[in-house]
Amino acid sequence: MRKKLITLFLISISIMVQSQTEVSKLITPPALQKGDTIAIVAPAGILKNRKHVIDKAKKLVESWGLKVVYGKNMFNQNHHFAGTDEERCQDFQDALDNPNIKAIWSARGGYGSVRILDLLDFSKFKENPKWIIGYSDITAFHNHVHNLGVETLHAMMGTSMQDKPEDIPHTIATFKKVLFGESLSYQIPSSKYNRKGDVNGQLVGGNIAILASILGSDSQISTEGKVLFIEEIGEYKYSIDRMLQSLKRAGYFNKVKAVVVGDMTKVKRNTTPWGSSIEQLILEVVPKDIPIVFDFPAGHEPDNRALIMGRSIEVNIKKEGMSEVVFD
């Protein structure tokens, strides 16, 4: 009898632990249909002299049979920002609340999204989820909305159309695929720096600087049992190391299943050399038993493949040949 009680106790503890660590499936916003409307808004940096580029983005999605509306304050200027916090918040809030808007597409990143997160009311959004789209500074939204239980889309922004469409075919094609509900999978050349492994887990993450900046807030995510994506632009190696160390100390690498490293663009040179490559820097920070795939084409380069944040993925990481990332 005593053995049975002990066995039952151990089973119940096991079930409790499993339920506590189980990753909840997020809500997928509805796929867009021809005739649906996208709102282009600017939650962060100023769009000075870029209206012609945003107009190109508008024409692109209109060519897919979609309608486009602009945030009424989008081209406002308030020093660094595309309008005041209140103006940028109002445009985003209007898009969140309007049931006729089926996706919210960021015109650009830069900096400023985190300043309006706590001003927004997501009540109607949770009742009527829609795609929130962008990258870089929009990482703040990806993480905040992840905690609300809804998937988001890490993909091109309006200003991506500063490049010619023929120069960014994969960027555009993968963005369109997700919008219209098509499946997504990638095969990418393997890096010699990769740490091999076959894993599956929910994709989270984004820009390293933004991930570090939201530590300790309601927007901080849990990486336990998940796959962490990271990318960065315009930082010194010591700064990237400092931010990654902050994430490490916050537990981001404790129980993460794998790390997907995107573009590390325009890394600055310090007067005192760092002494290793960016790949070696990351390998030193991430625990040795965690698989890592380098050189995934997402971030601040023209080839910026779409990623569904919050969606479960299968990652097959090799050191030679092709590595695979497949979205469920």
N, C-alpha and C positions, 0 to 999 in steps of 0.2 A: 504493500500500500504506500509506503514511504517513497519507494522508487518511482511509483506511478505519479505521485504528487510532484516529485522533483522533475520528472520528465515533462509533465504538463506545465510546470512553472517555466522551464527552459524554452518550451515551445512558444508559450505566450510572450516571453521576453523577445524571442527571435522575431515573432510577428510584429511586435511593437517597434523594434529597431528597423525592420524592413519597411513598415509603413511610414516611419519618420524620414527615411532616406529616399523613399520612392519619389521619382520626379513626375510631377503632374503634367499631363498633356495640356498644351495651351490651345486656345480658340484660334482657328484659322479664319481670318476675315474672308467674306465671300469674294470669289473671282469676279472680275469685271466683265461686263457684257457691252457690246457695241451700243452706243447711246448713253452709257453711263458718264458721270461727270467727275473729273478730278479737280481739286483745288490746289493751286500752286501758291505757297505762302513762304515768307521769309522770317523764320523764328530767331535768326542770329545776325550774321554779318550784313553789312551794307551792300546794296546792289548798284553802286555808282557806275554809270555808263555801261550797264549790262542788260538794258531792256531788250536790245536786239537779240541777245543770246537767249533770254527767257522766251522771247517770241518764237525762236527756233524750236525750243523745247515744246512749246504749245502746239506748233505745227506738226511736230513729230507724233505726239499722241493723238492729235486730231486725225492724222493719216491712218490711225488704227481704228477709227470709228468712234473715238471718245470725244467728249466735250470738256472744255477747260474754262475755269473761272480763276481770276487772280484775286488774292487778298487785297482789300481796298487800300491797305497801308503799305503794301509790299515795297514800293519804290520810295518810301519816305527815308529821310536821312537824319540820324541822331548821333553824330560823331561816329563811333565805331559801328553802330548798329543800324539795321533797317527799320528805323523808327524807335520810339520809346518802348520800354518794357510793356507798358499798357497797350500800345498800338499793336505790337507784335503778338501779344497775348490775345488781343481781340480777334485778330485774323485767324489765329489757330483755334480759338474757342468757337468762332462761327463755323469753321470747317468741321470741328468735332461734333457740334450740335445739329448741323443740317443733315437730315436723313437723305437728301438728294445727292450729297457728296459721298462718293464711294471710295475715295482715296485722297490722302493728304500728301502732297509731293513737295519736299523742301526745295526752294530755289537754289540755296547754297548753304554752306556751313559757316566756317570761320570761328566765331565764338558768340555765345549769347543764349543758347537754348536753356541752359541750366538756370538762367535768371528768371525764366517765365514758368518753369515746371510747377512751382508751388502756387502760382496764380491761376492755374487751369483747373477746371472742374471736369472730370472724366466720367461723370455719372451717365450722361447720355451716350457717350462712346462705349461704355461697358454694356449698355443695352443694345447698341447697334454698332458693333466693331467694324472698323475699316482699316485699310492698309495705311500705315505711316511710313514714309519712304525717305531715305537719305543715308548719308554716311558721315564720317568725321565727327563734327560737333553734334550731329543728330544721334550719336551714341547715347547721349543723355536721355533721349526719348526711347531708344531701344531698350535700355535697362529699366527705366521707370515703367514703361508699358508692359515689359516682361513680368514685373511684379504685380501687374493688374490681371495677368493671365491671358494675354493676347499676343500673337505673333506679330512681328514687324518685318519690314523689308530693307535690308542694307544693300543699297543700289545707287545708281547714278542719280544726280540731281539736275536741276535745270541748267546750271552753269556748266555741266558736262558737255553741253552742246557748243561750247567754245571750240571743241574739236570737230572736224568733219565727220559725218556719220560713217563714211567709208573707212575712217581710221579707228573707229571704236565699234566694230560690228558685234563683238561678243558682249560688250557692255550693254548695248541697246537690246540685242536679242534675248539675253537672259533676263533683263528687266521686264520685257514684254511677256516672256514665258510665265513668270510668276504672276503678273497682273491678271493674265487670262487663265490661270489655274493649271498650266502645264507642268509636267514633272521636270525636275532639275537634277542633273548629275554632272560631275566633272572628272576628267582624267588630266593630270598635270605631270610634267616631267619631275622625277624625284631628285631631290638635292642630296649631295653626299653628306650633308649635315643632319639629314633626317634621323629620327629615332624610330625604328620600325615598330609596327603594332597594328592590330585589327581591333577597332573599338566602335561602339555606338553610343550616342548620347545626344542630349539636347544642345543645340548650338547657342552660345551666348557670347557677349563681349563687344568688341569694337575698338575705338581709338584709345590708346593707352593713357594719354593725358586726361581724357574725360573719365575713364574708368577710375583713375587715381583721384580725380577731383570730387567724385561722388561717394567716396568711401565714408562710411559712418552716417550716411543719409538714408532716407526712405527709398532712394533710387539704387542703392547698392544691391547687387544680386548675389545669390548663392551659386557657386560653381560646383557644388558637390554632385558627383555623378554626371557631370556635363562636359561638353567640349568647348574650350575657350578659344575664341578668335581674337587676335590682336593685330593692329597696324598703327603706323605712326608717320609723321612728316615733320621735317624741319627742326629736329631736336639734336642736341649733342648726345654722344653715347653715354656720357656720365648721367645725363638727365633721364635717358631711357632706362638706364640701370636703376636710378633712384626711384623712378615710378614703379618699375617692376618689383623692386625690393619692397615697396609699400604694399603692393598687391600681395606679395608673398607673405608679409607679416600679418596681413589681414585674412590669410587663410585661403587665398584664391587658388593655390596650387596643392593644397593638402589632399583633397579627394577628387580633383579634376581627373577626367578620364584621358584627355589628350589636349594638345595645344595646336591650333592652326595659325601659322604666322603668315600674315599678308604682306603687303608692300611696306618696306621701311625706306621711305622716300626722302631724298635731300638731307641725309644725315650730315650734320655740321661737323667741321673739323675744329677741335680745340687746340690751343697753343701747346698744351701738354698732351701728347698722344695717349689714347686710351690703352692701346697695346694689344687689342684683339679685334676680330671681326664682330659684326653685329650678331651673327649666328652663334659664335662662341659665347658672347655675352649672355644671350638668351639661354643657351645650354647650361651655363653656370648657375643661372637663377632657378630654372625649372628642375625639380627633383629628378634624379637619374632614371627612375622607373616610369616616368611619364612619357608616352610617345609624342613626338613632335613632327609636324610636316611644315617645311619651309617653302617659301616662294609661291604661296597661293595668290593668284592674280585678283586681289581685291584690296582697295585702298585708294591712294592718291595718284595712281598711274592711269593712263588712258584706258588700259585694259582692266576694267573694274567690274568683275563678275558679280552677279546678284547673289545674295545670301539670305536665306529665310531665318531670321533670328527667332529662337524659341522652338524651331522645328527639329525633330530627331533626325540625326544623320548617321550614316555608316562611313567610317574612315578606314581605308586600307593603305597604310603607310609603308613604302619601300625605300631602300637606299639607291636602287637602280631601276631603270625602266619607268613605268608610270604609276603614280599613286592615285587613289580614287577617293572622291567625296560624293556620296549619294544621299539625297534627301528622301526621307520616307514619304 
